[in-house]
Each structure stands twice: as structure tokens, then as C-alpha cells.
Amino acid sequence: NLGELEELVLLAVRSLADQAYGVRVQRRIERTTGRAVTVGAVYSALDRLEQKGMLRSETRAGTAERGGRRRRTFQATASGRTALEESRSAREAMWALLGESPDV
């Protein structure tokens, strides 16, 4: 199961393709949702998702524009893509219940 921030982080990583790194993921979430999120919270979610096997990361060589600092980028794994599809299906099923009788 994905938490809300984890789902947003996974979606941002998927949408950013090979440019998915912490600050860019944070900006994508903030610009898309209008919700403030700290870079620390994003990195915590990225680390959790990697530990769960839903993301993998690689460290890329530094560039002159970054003063030679390396950058850690992320990609969704098959497990991460499956988790997103399951989350989407569950949300769509719940939305479909709106307007139905509450015979739980």
C-alpha cells in the first residue's frame, strides 16, 4: 500500500523519466498539486520506496553546472508501476461509489 506522499512521489518520478531527482520531484509535486512539501520529506519517501523495491536509483557523474557534484536519480521499477496501477484502480473504484446507496 502507498501513502499519499509516496504515491505523489512515484507519479512525479514516472513523469520526469530520467530527470527524476529529489529537488525536481519536489518541484513537480508542488507545481502540480499546489501543496508545499519539503525536500526532506521527498527524500524520505524516495528512500522508503527504494527500500520497498518500487524505485531504483543511480548516482550520476557531476557536471560543471553543479560544480562537479554528483546527482542521484530515480526510476520506477515494475513493482512501483504495479503499485501505482493498483492505487489508481482502488481510487477509481471508490470514486465510482459516490452516489450509490451506502449498503456497506
PyMOL commands that set and color helices and strands:
alter all, ss='L'
color gray80, all
select helices_A, chain A and resi 4-19+22-33+39-51+64-66+78-96
alter helices_A, ss='H'
color red, helices_A
select strands_A, chain A and resi 55-60+71-76
alter strands_A, ss='S'
color yellow, strands_A
deselect
rebuild
show_as cartoon
